């Protein structure tokens, strides 16, 4: 007779647009049981709990008592950035592990405080940075580690979301985007900056030109960022939430990517196809698994599977709080570069 899988017991906090991907992914991980959905709006918590067969729902004000009564192994924070520090402060004295959505906090200082709070309490702390778990980035990393491209020269990304040009931009899905004073880099570009670090190593300089194309929103929605790596390689992000691409699903890969190296180049298209072109040889398709399931190649499931395996196996997470602050520091450097119109060097 087989032994039932060990269960991690979790409480998920938040029931907004993106939470659906996290709840659905948890439902496919047999070693995890979500005990309750917690949300400021209790009716929304109950709707979400019913949709994903979660046995309990609670209002946010009930959370401290709920944590004491259930003593979960972890909390999954799926709430706006300004709430994260207080939620980590609830987990810290109770020794509860944390998954925390990005952005970590509205400001650099508060992001540092979030990480420091978790570190002081010795909490396992994983940042929900799912971009690097998109299957095409994992496949790119494998090719780089195998030496297929030789020395990495450059990474270039073009993103055109086309969801931010109308007067009612973002209202239907993520209305808080409209009032973010910092949008493109703080909310979206941070993903690419982290993916750049994942693929190319540490970044030592950034130069950013940022623009606001839609006057109906508060923050920037387009821009170009040039990153210099410690290795000597360069990464370029050319991104716009305003202008469109011609793909029917721009949210699958969120853009096109090209890696150039001393032995050839690798390209990602908007359908998830990876093509390798060795120098002087015909191009060929890279065979790897990816599917239109969940969010962006099922990267939320991959990240939550990583969390589960690390928790049960006693291993360290990829995106720890301390490591992710390096990505947050790049975001801050982009805004400093824009403000001062100069290349900003990144302290080691």
C-alpha angles and dihedrals in degrees: 000000000000120000115244113246117263110258127227110204116216142178117211119209117203138040104201130127099288096043090078090073092052095047092047092050093049088054089063096051108085094195092063130074118187105211100189146359112227123194140155088243107057094197090056090049091052093048091051093046091051093047094054098035094247110159101223143034130191142178118251092249088063094056100098092052091043092053091050093047098046102029093206124199092232147359123222109213110208098160135110117291096252090065099051100087095053092047092051088049088058092051097044102071090041094053093235119158116238138216107190127192120229140276084064092208142338093263140031092245093053092045089055089049091052092053093043092052092053093044094050089054093045092237122166098244125188123181111221094235099151101169094086087053093060104117095238092057090049089050091049090051091052091052091049092049090048090055093240093140096034113213111010110239104172149349119209126185129186115193123183112170100170092200097108109058102084127086089246094046115164095359095115098050114013109007094173087072087076094065100038105119087209114036122150100045099027095050108022110011090057088071092057093044089055091047089051090054090046092053104033108023129239121357118224103184142020136192119190136187110187131185140187110221100170113061091197093073132064104227140051117284103182137038153133124243127188117197127192118208128214086241092061094254123128132221125198125195116193104182140169132169088186104059124061137234124213096241116108091225113037090167093067099077097357090226146334124298133198127189118194123196143164091271101041142292142287124211133195120201129199092265093059096256116147118205124191120203112186113200110274093004136096119271118255135190118251110230112221137138120266133143141179096253129126112340125344100336094334092291093150090060091047092052093047090046087054091051092050095047092048093048093049094040098043093239129143120258122245096230103044118171093252093051094045091055085070088062092045089052088057090054090053090048090054092056091045089050091051092048095047098031094228144104110274118212116219117228114233 
